[in-house]
């Protein structure tokens, strides 16, 4: 009797890209001989690391060949690395190589989160005849507004993490011991932060900073123009507290509307859970426990997807609604068909005060009643003393340099009371809710404000206030004043002039329970998640001069500052 055949590992196989560059891939095959459905994951994080090989082994045990590849210029692959370029053509060439292998049955899917998800979005529009389905997770459609410049404000912590990871192999390094978060994040000018940290320039870090508007540089990395070229079904997942839920919904909607084929339009799937950037390891995130029902084995969800598209297993997935959303507060899953939900009542909640909304001890109120003749609120924003980043839509917590920092960046639903004590945070709160109130959908703050500075930032947070307890952030957003008219150009403001600002918060799905309160926090900084606005109008890359700004928030009948909440009505219930 012949010995049992085992799972086979073939490390550092070489794929020839169209320009002759040798790309390294690791191939893991199931037991036995024959041809198998195949999954491809390409990433810049070392394809044969333990975590990648463990994931590949799991797929091989379940009957799939798995190919894990190093991106060009990373680890065992030849060439020069530059984020996202040329990931599309290299991915296309790798698919062609797989299709020619004797162990492949010709049905190939791509899989992976974060940067690996971005690789897939670059590869798919090229129209490889060998690509059958995708599972592309936790990635935005637009690198400018999703990854680097949210509301025009530079996402400092996330961008620096990405730049260092690609330059120093930080994903597998023990780097936190030498990272002084307080000192380095405050270094000016930002353009030189790479040298301060690792002693040399990082080309892509400088490119990101030197392109502070949406120009040709960013357009080439944009997925929004490629929907009509994608002809395969796509499975996506993201967390409500990741940096990418807005981008993921846009990707989903873009495919539904503009996908090349009926199957690419009909079968995009999006799973949104109470998570941050990383796969969930428990039912808890930040300061909230979401219950055992919230935890999903995401690799099993991927397997259902690929079993249907690559193995022709009828498991009912094609008959399910395209959206699976976790409603926090109620801690239950919802199946939906569209976004925003058709039954949504977009409801304005207006800011009110007697001119003293500063901090938790102020007189700020939030209600559906329109404001009358009310006093303005004022605060001073000092870039030398910014409001610290606590919780929210972070994607950085698992990286060594944030864990080991003096003030770790912790993502998710975290209590905000420590920063709500500050005088430079305006706090507007409803009365206790008499009934449960569901908020599911995109969120916008319309803010009427002036500043003594030629440029500044305004931030907004949506808060769930628990009875006699925590003030939990559920969504957040920011706008840099010079981008108030869009992101194609910058235009400084006239000091002490009233402007209307639109602050787009991340979407959420939360049940504000009876007895809770709804709160909005307004300020001008969220640091180091976002770079400090220096209030001088200098360039984000090279600016060094700081000044304080006197900020005024208006909420009267002519300037009704408010938040628009997507209320999901309960039958026979009035708001």
N, C-alpha and C positions, 0 to 999 in steps of 0.2 A: 504494500500500500504506500503510495507516494506521500511524502510529508505535506502537511497543510500549508497552502500558500498564504503568505502574510501580506499586509499592506506594504506597498513598495514606495520608497523615497528616492527620488533622483534630484540631487542638490546641484545648483548652479549649472543648469542647462542653458545654452546660448541660443538666443533668437536674433537673427540678422534683421535690423531695421532697414528701411529703404535706402538710407544713406550709408549703409555698411556698419553702423554702430552695433556692437554686440550687447544685447540686453540679457540680463541674468534672470532666469526663472527657476523655481523649485517645483517639481512635479510630484504629487502624491496620488497613488493609484489604489483603488480598492483591491480586496483579495480576489484572486483568480485571474483569468485571462479574458480577453474580449474587448469590446468597445463600450465606453461609458459616456453618459452625459457629463459635461465638464463645466466647472466654474472657474472664472478668472478674477483674481484680485491683484491690482497693481497699486503700489504705494511707495512712499519715500522713507519708510520706517524700518527697513531690514526685513526682507521677505522670509528669511530662515530664522527669525527670532523665535523664542519658545512659544510666545502667545500666538503667532501666526501659524506655526507648525501644529500646535494643539488644535486650532480651529480647522486647519486642513485635514488633520487626522480624523476629526469628528465627521467631516463630510465624506471622507473615504470610507469610514465604517458604515455610512449610510448609502453607499453605492455610487458616489460621485467621484470622478477624477477632479482634483483640485490643483490649480496652477497659481502660484504666488510669485509675483514678479517685482523686482526693484525698478523704480523709475530711472530713467536715463540720468547718469551721473551720480547715482546713489549706491552705496555699498558695492555689490559685485557687478553692477552695470557700467559699461563704458560711457563716455561722452560727458558733456557739461550739463549740470542741473540748473534749471530755472523754473520756479513754480508754475505749473500748468502748461509750459511750453517745452517740448512738443508732445504732450501726453496723448493728444488725440491720434496722431499718426502712428505713434509707437503702440498704442492700444490696438489700433486697426491691424498693424503688422503682426502683433502677438496673436490676435484672433485667427489670422490667416495661418500662422505656424501651427496652432493647436489643431485646426481643421485638417491638417495634413498628417497628423500623428496617428499611428495605428491603433492607439488606445482610445481615440475620440470617436464618438458616433455622429459627430457633426452638429449636435445640439449644444450650444454654448451659452451660458449666462455670465454676466458680470456681477460682482458683489463687493460691498465694502462701505464703510462710513467715512465721513469727514473728507480728507484729501482723496481717499480712494473713491468716494462718491463723485468728487469733482472730476477725477480721471474718466469716469464713466460718462459724465455729461459732455466731456470733450470728445470721446470716442464715438458715441452713438450717432451724432449727426453725420458722420462720414459714411454711414450706410453700409457697413460690413454685411455681406450676405450670410455670415456665420453667426451673427449675434441674434439670439432668440428671445432674451428677456434680461431685465436689469433689476437689481436691488441696490439702489443708491441712496444712502442715508445721511442725515445731519449735515447738509451742505446747502448753501444759498444759490440762487439763480444768478446773482449779480455780485461779484467780488467787491465792487466799490461800496455799495450801500449795505450789503449783508456782512461783510467781513472786516472792512477797513474804515469806512466813513458813514456810520449810522447817523442820519440826520445832518450829515456834513461834519460831525465831530469825529475826530480820529480815534479809533478803538485801540488805545495804547496797549493795554495788557494783552489782548488777543493777538494783535499784530506783532508785538515783540516776541511772544511765545512762538508764533509761526516762523518768524525770521530766524530765531535762534535754533529752533528745532531743525530746520533745513540746513543750517550752516554747521552745527556742532554735533549732530546726531543726538540731540538732547533727549529724544524719546527713550533711549536706552542708557543714558548717562546719569550719574549721581552729581547733580549740579547745584542743588539747593544750598549746600553748605557754604558756598561762596557768594550767595546772592543776598545783597542788602537792598531789599525792596524799597525802603524809605528813601535811601540815597539815590538809587539809580532811576527810579521812575520820575524823580524830581529834576533830573539832570536836563539842562538846556545848553545848546539847542538840541532838539530831539534827533536831528539828522546825525549827530555824533554819538548817540546812545550806543550804537553797535561797537564803536571803538572803546568806549568806556567799559563795556561789559566783557568783551572777548579780545580786545586789542587789535581789531582789524575791521575794515569796512565790509558791509554785507550789501551786495548790489541791489537785491530786491527790496530790502528795507528802505534804502534810499530812493528807489523808484516809487515805492508806495507813497512816501512822504512828498516827493517832488511832483506828484500828480494829484493835487488836492481837489480837482474838479473831474467830472465825468467826461473824459476826452478819449481819443483814439486808443490810448494805452489800455484803458479799462474796457472799451468796446470790444476789443479782440478777445477778452476773457469772459464776455457776457453770454449767458445761455438763452436770453430772451429772444434772440433772433434765430435760434436754431430749432425751435419746436417743429416747424414744418418739415424738417429733415429727419425727425425721429419716428421710426416705424415699428418700435417694439414696445410691449407693455412694461411699465415701471412700477416697482414697489418702493415706497419711501417710508421712513419713520423718523420721528424727531421728538424732542421733549419740549414741553411748554416753557421750560426755564433754560433752554439752549439759546444760543445767539442766532439761530436760523429758522425759527418757526414762520416768520413772515416770508422768507425766501422759499421755504418748502411749500407753503400754500400757493405762492405765485407759480412755482414749478408745476404743481398739481393742476392748477387752473389753466396754465399755458398749454399743457398737453391735452387736457380735456377739450380745449377750444381749437387748438392749432395743430395737433398731432398729424403726422403725415398719412396715417392709415386709420381705418376704423378701429382696429385693435389697440393702437396707441392712444386714441382718443377715448375709447370705451373702458380701458382697463388700467388707467393709473390708479394706484392704491396708496393712501396715506394713513399712517398710524401715528397718533399724537398721544403721548403719555405724560405722567407727572415726573419727568426726568430732566436732567441737564444734558450735557454733550455725550456722556459716557453711557454705555449700556447699564441698566439698573442692576444692582447687586442686592437690593433689599426694597422693602416697601416704604422706606423713609427717605426724605430728602430735606435738607435744611432743618427747619424746626417743625415740620409737619409729618405725620404718619398717615399714609394713604390707604392702609389696609392691604391684606394679602391679595385681594382682587386686583390691585394695581400692578403687581409684579407679573411680567410676561417673559417667557423664555423666547427671546427674540430670534435665536437661531432656528427654533422650531417654526416660528412664523415664516422665516425665509424658506425653510424646507417645504412648507405647504405651497408656497409660491412657485418654487422651482419644480416640485413634483408635478404640478399642473402643467407648466409651460414647457418643461424639458422632458418629462417622463409620461405625459398624457394620462396622469392619474386623475380621475374625476373625484375631486374632494370638495366640490361645492364652492370653491373660492371665486369662481367667475360669476356666481349668482349673488354674492354678497354686495352690500352697498360699498361705494368706493372710499368712504371715510369712516375710520374708527377712532373716536375721540374719548378721552377720559375726562369726565366731569368731576373736577376737584370739589371738595366740600361734601357732595353726595357720595363721592368715591365709587363711581360706577362708570362702565363703558357705554358709549352711545354709538350707534350706527347711523350715519347720515349720508345724504346724496349730493349735497351742494354746499358751497361756501361763498359768502356767508349763508347761514341758514335762511330759507325763504320766510320763515315765521318770525324773523327778528324784528323787534321794535327798537330802532335806533333812537335812544332817549337822552336828551341833554340834561345833565346835572350841573347847576350853576354854582359859581363861587360866591360866597357872601362873607362879610366881616364888618366890624366897626373900625377897620384900619389897623388891627392888631392881631393878624393871623399868624404871627411868628411863633413857631414851636408848638408843642403839645399844650402849653399853658395859654395859648392865644385864643382868639374869639372867632376863628375861621369856621364857617358852616358850608355844607354842601346840600343842595336840594334841587328839586325839579321846578321850584318857583323862580321866575325870572327876576334879576336884580332891579332895584330902583335907583334912587340917588344915594349911593354908598361911598364911603371913604375908600381910598386906595390903600393897598398894602405895600410896604417898603422893606427892603433888606439890602445889606451890603455883601457883595461877593468879593472875597479876597483870594486871589490865586495862590497866595502863600499859605492859606489855611482852607483848602477845599473840603467839601463834604466827602467822606471816605466811602468807597464802594463796599456795601454790605449786602450779600445775597443778590437776587435778581437773575437776569439772563446772561449768565457767565458760561464760558466754555473752557475754563483754564484750571479748574480746581485739582485735577488729577496729575498735573505736571509738577515735577520735583521742585521747581523754583518757586511755585506758589505755595506748596505745602510747607516748605522749609523757610519761607519768608517770615519776617517778624510779625506781619499782619496777613495771614493767609487769606486768599480770595476764595470765599465759600459761596457756591452757587445756590440758587433756589429760593424757596419761601422762607426767608429769614426775618426775624424780628427787627423792626426799624426804630424802636423807641430810643435807642442810644443816639441816633442822629436827629430824631425828631425833637430832641431837647435843644438843638441849636437855633439861634436867632436867625440864621440865614436859610432856614427851611420853613416855608409857609405850609400850614396844615389846615385842610378843609375837610370836615367830617359830617356825615349825615347824623340824624337822630337814629336811635335804635330801630332796626327793621322790625316791622310788625308781622311780616311774612317772609318766607324764603324768597330770594331773588336770584335767578340764574343769569349770569353774564357769560355769553359764549360768542366769540367773534372778534373782528378787528376793533381797535379802540383808538380814538383820536381826542386830543386836547386842543381846543381853540383858545389861545392865550393872547390877550391884549396887554402889551408890556412896552415900557421904555427903559432906556439905560443911559447912564452918563458916559458910557464908553462907545467907541466907534465899532466895536464888535464884542460879542459876549455869547454865552450859552444860556439856554433855559431847559431844565429837566423836569420830568413829570413821572410820578409813580402811582399806580393803583394799588390800594392797600385794603386788606381784609382785617378789620379790627375785631378781635375776639373779646367777649365779655370779660371785663376785669383781668385782661391778659394781654396777649401779644398783638403787635401791629405788623401783620405779615404782608410783605410785598408779593404781588401776583403778576405785575407787568410793569414795564418801564419804557421810557423813551427820552429823546433829546433832540434839540434843534440848535444848530450854530447859526447865529443871526445873519451872517453873510450869505447863507444858503436859503434864506426865507423864500426866494423866488424860484428855487430849483438848483440843480447841481451841475449845470453846464457852465456856470460862471459864478464868480463871487462879487458881491456888492456890499460894501460896508454900510452901516446905518448912520443916520444923523443923530448925534447925542440928544437925549431928552425929547425924542420924537416917538409918538405912539405908533407901533406896528402890530399887525395881526400875525401871529405865528401858529402854524399847524404842527403839532408834535404827534407823530405817529408812534403809539406804544405797540409793543408786541401783542399779538392776539392771545387770548386766554379762554379757558372754560372753567368757571368757578361758580359754585352755589354759595352766595352770601346768605347765611342762615338767619332765621328769626333770632333777634337779640343781638346780632352782630351789627357793625356799622361799616359803611363804605367811606373810604378816605382817599384824598388826593394830596400828595406832597409835591410842592413846587420849589425848585431851587435853581442853582446855576452851575453845579458841578457834581460829578460822580466819578471820583478819582481813586485808583488809577485805571479803572475800566476805560474811561475816556481821558484823553489828554486835557490838561487844563487850558481853557481859553485865557490868554494873557491879558485880554481886554484892551490891547493896544492896536489891533488890526494888522500886526506883523504876520508873516507867513508861518504856517504851522511847523514847517521843517526847520526854519532858521531863527525864529523869534526867540528873544532872550529877555526882553524888557517887560516887566509886569506892572500893573496898576490895579487898584481896587475899582469896582463899579458899583454905583448906586442904582439899584433896580426897583422899578415900580410896576406893580401888577394892578390892572384896572378891572373892576367888575361892577359896572353901572349899566343903565339902560342903553347907553350908546356903545359900551364896550363890555358885552356880557361874556366874560371868560367862563369856559365850561368844559366839561368832559362829556363825550358822547359814548354812552355805554350800549352795547348790543344786548338788549334784554330779550330773553326767550320766555314768552308768556306761558303761564299756567292757565288752563281753562278756567274761566269765570273769575280770574284774579286781576285786580286793578293795581297799577303801579302807584 
